[in-house]
Amino acid sequence: MPGSSPVRVARVYDPPDPTAGQRVLVDRLWPRGLSKQRAALTLWCKEVAPSTELRRWYAHDPAKFTEFATRYRSELRDDTHAAALAGIRQLMTTGPIVLLTASRRSDLSEAAVLESILSGTP
């Protein structure tokens, strides 16, 4: 239910829900075929995205998701990622946010890992 949690995940291609919260794209690459107007973003936080190496290794293979999440959580501890994550946390103080990804399966994306971190679930 939109608005019931301070953070949730959605696909960037889905139509914006004005009641869901601020829209934050967490992919490093801009989504194909999507205009900035249609994306209706509050923020594009590509600095919080997984490294190119990790993204390529993972290749959205569901069998690798658990290891991907572990490696990504480790990356989030470096200075650049940590600063970007802190910026998203700061944005959350003004209201709910929607973490957006272009991944076909948002539940197996970096946005899902970030949601668990930001909502305080393991």
C-alpha positions as a Markdown table, in Angstrom:
| # | Residue | x | y | z |
|---|---|---|---|---|
| 1 | Met | 0.0 | 0.0 | 0.0 |
| 2 | Pro | 1.6 | 3.3 | -1.1 |
| 3 | Gly | 2.5 | 5.6 | 1.8 |
| 4 | Ser | 2.4 | 2.8 | 4.4 |
| 5 | Ser | 6.2 | 2.4 | 4.5 |
| 6 | Pro | 8.8 | 5.2 | 4.3 |
| 7 | Val | 10.6 | 3.3 | 1.4 |
| 8 | Arg | 9.4 | 1.0 | -1.3 |
| 9 | Val | 10.7 | -0.3 | -4.7 |
| 10 | Ala | 9.2 | 0.1 | -8.1 |
| 11 | Arg | 10.2 | -0.1 | -11.8 |
| 12 | Val | 11.0 | 3.2 | -13.3 |
| 13 | Tyr | 8.9 | 2.3 | -16.3 |
| 14 | Asp | 5.7 | 2.1 | -14.2 |
| 15 | Pro | 3.5 | 5.2 | -14.2 |
| 16 | Pro | 4.4 | 7.5 | -11.3 |
| 17 | Asp | 2.0 | 7.3 | -8.3 |
| 18 | Pro | 1.9 | 10.9 | -6.9 |
| 19 | Thr | 0.9 | 9.5 | -3.5 |
| 20 | Ala | 3.8 | 7.0 | -3.2 |
| 21 | Gly | 6.6 | 9.5 | -2.4 |
| 22 | Gln | 9.7 | 11.0 | -3.9 |
| 23 | Arg | 11.1 | 9.0 | -6.8 |
| 24 | Val | 14.8 | 8.1 | -6.6 |
| 25 | Leu | 16.4 | 6.2 | -9.5 |
| 26 | Val | 19.2 | 4.0 | -8.1 |
| 27 | Asp | 20.6 | 2.6 | -11.4 |
| 28 | Arg | 24.0 | 3.7 | -12.7 |
| 29 | Leu | 22.7 | 3.7 | -16.3 |
| 30 | Trp | 19.8 | 5.7 | -17.6 |
| 31 | Pro | 16.9 | 3.5 | -18.5 |
| 32 | Arg | 16.5 | 2.9 | -22.3 |
| 33 | Gly | 13.7 | 4.6 | -24.0 |
| 34 | Leu | 12.6 | 6.7 | -21.0 |
| 35 | Ser | 12.5 | 10.5 | -21.1 |
| 36 | Lys | 13.4 | 12.5 | -18.1 |
| 37 | Gln | 9.9 | 13.9 | -18.1 |
| 38 | Arg | 8.2 | 10.5 | -18.1 |
| 39 | Ala | 10.6 | 9.3 | -15.3 |
| 40 | Ala | 9.4 | 12.1 | -13.1 |
| 41 | Leu | 12.4 | 11.8 | -10.7 |
| 42 | Thr | 13.1 | 13.6 | -7.6 |
| 43 | Leu | 16.7 | 12.4 | -7.7 |
| 44 | Trp | 18.9 | 10.2 | -9.9 |
| 45 | Cys | 21.4 | 8.8 | -7.4 |
| 46 | Lys | 23.7 | 6.8 | -9.6 |
| 47 | Glu | 26.5 | 7.0 | -7.0 |
| 48 | Val | 24.6 | 4.5 | -4.8 |
| 49 | Ala | 24.4 | 2.0 | -7.6 |
| 50 | Pro | 26.6 | -1.2 | -7.7 |
| 51 | Ser | 29.9 | -0.9 | -9.4 |
| 52 | Thr | 30.1 | -1.8 | -13.1 |
| 53 | Glu | 32.1 | -4.9 | -12.2 |
| 54 | Leu | 29.5 | -6.1 | -9.7 |
| 55 | Arg | 26.6 | -5.3 | -12.0 |
| 56 | Arg | 28.2 | -7.2 | -14.9 |
| 57 | Trp | 29.1 | -10.2 | -12.7 |
| 58 | Tyr | 25.5 | -10.4 | -11.4 |
| 59 | Ala | 23.8 | -9.9 | -14.7 |
| 60 | His | 20.4 | -10.2 | -12.9 |
| 61 | Asp | 20.9 | -14.0 | -12.5 |
| 62 | Pro | 18.4 | -15.0 | -9.7 |
| 63 | Ala | 20.8 | -17.7 | -8.6 |
| 64 | Lys | 23.4 | -15.1 | -7.8 |
| 65 | Phe | 21.1 | -12.7 | -5.9 |
| 66 | Thr | 22.2 | -13.7 | -2.4 |
| 67 | Glu | 25.9 | -13.3 | -3.2 |
| 68 | Phe | 25.1 | -10.1 | -5.1 |
| 69 | Ala | 23.4 | -8.6 | -2.1 |
| 70 | Thr | 26.3 | -9.5 | 0.2 |
| 71 | Arg | 28.9 | -8.0 | -2.2 |
| 72 | Tyr | 26.7 | -4.9 | -2.8 |
| 73 | Arg | 26.3 | -4.3 | 0.9 |
| 74 | Ser | 30.1 | -4.4 | 1.2 |
| 75 | Glu | 30.4 | -1.8 | -1.6 |
| 76 | Leu | 28.0 | 0.4 | 0.2 |
| 77 | Arg | 30.6 | 0.9 | 3.0 |
| 78 | Asp | 33.1 | 2.8 | 0.7 |
| 79 | Asp | 33.1 | 6.6 | 1.0 |
| 80 | Thr | 31.3 | 7.3 | -2.3 |
| 81 | His | 28.5 | 4.8 | -1.8 |
| 82 | Ala | 28.1 | 5.7 | 1.9 |
| 83 | Ala | 27.7 | 9.4 | 1.1 |
| 84 | Ala | 25.1 | 8.6 | -1.5 |
| 85 | Leu | 23.2 | 6.4 | 0.9 |
| 86 | Ala | 23.3 | 9.1 | 3.5 |
| 87 | Gly | 21.8 | 11.5 | 0.9 |
| 88 | Ile | 18.9 | 9.1 | 0.4 |
| 89 | Arg | 18.4 | 8.8 | 4.2 |
| 90 | Gln | 18.3 | 12.5 | 4.4 |
| 91 | Leu | 15.7 | 12.7 | 1.7 |
| 92 | Met | 13.6 | 10.2 | 3.7 |
| 93 | Thr | 13.3 | 12.7 | 6.5 |
| 94 | Thr | 11.0 | 14.8 | 4.3 |
| 95 | Gly | 8.7 | 11.9 | 3.5 |
| 96 | Pro | 8.4 | 8.5 | 1.9 |
| 97 | Ile | 10.5 | 7.5 | -1.1 |
| 98 | Val | 10.3 | 5.1 | -4.0 |
| 99 | Leu | 13.5 | 3.5 | -5.1 |
| 100 | Leu | 13.4 | 3.0 | -8.8 |
| 101 | Thr | 15.1 | 0.5 | -11.1 |
| 102 | Ala | 14.9 | -0.5 | -14.7 |
| 103 | Ser | 15.4 | -4.1 | -13.8 |
| 104 | Arg | 12.7 | -6.4 | -15.0 |
| 105 | Arg | 12.5 | -8.0 | -11.5 |
| 106 | Ser | 12.8 | -5.2 | -9.0 |
| 107 | Asp | 12.7 | -7.7 | -6.2 |
| 108 | Leu | 16.1 | -9.0 | -7.4 |
| 109 | Ser | 17.7 | -5.6 | -7.9 |
| 110 | Glu | 20.0 | -3.2 | -6.0 |
| 111 | Ala | 16.8 | -1.3 | -5.2 |
| 112 | Ala | 15.5 | -4.3 | -3.2 |
| 113 | Val | 18.8 | -4.4 | -1.2 |
| 114 | Leu | 18.7 | -0.7 | -0.6 |
| 115 | Glu | 15.0 | -1.0 | 0.6 |
| 116 | Ser | 16.0 | -3.6 | 3.2 |
| 117 | Ile | 18.9 | -1.4 | 4.4 |
| 118 | Leu | 16.8 | 1.7 | 4.6 |
| 119 | Ser | 13.8 | 0.0 | 6.2 |
| 120 | Gly | 16.0 | -1.7 | 8.7 |
| 121 | Thr | 15.2 | -5.3 | 7.7 |
| 122 | Pro | 17.9 | -7.9 | 7.2 |
